[in-house]
Amino acid sequence: IFSAIPRKFLPHLKNPCWYEEFFGNVTADPYGKNLYALYSKRFQAIYDHLRRAFPAHLHQHAGRQYRLRCLPFFYIIGQPKCGTTDLYDRLRLHPEVHFTTMKEPH
């Protein structure tokens, strides 16, 4: 995994982020191999939204397409019944904290 992460990141973001050239087909399903999309109706709805929004998130530069890739600034980890949902809900109230689409991205 570390060979795919660049040594330099975008300077204006708190998270380590970079632009990666996208070589895939924009009309193909970028989440087709993700088995979580089959897990539940809630996950299916999330992945349907992500599929529709994917082309709009690609950046065009010099005739090429790039996608923004980021590593998380931190993870909330814990066992069931240890308060992680409460911490997650409280952090969501902060205007500078952004989350993944799913609470538990596995």
Secondary structure by P-SEA (a helix, b strand, c coil): cccccccccccccccbbbbbbbccccccccccccccccccaaaaaaaaaaaaaccccccccccbbbbbbbcccccccccccccaaaaaaaaaaccccccccccccc
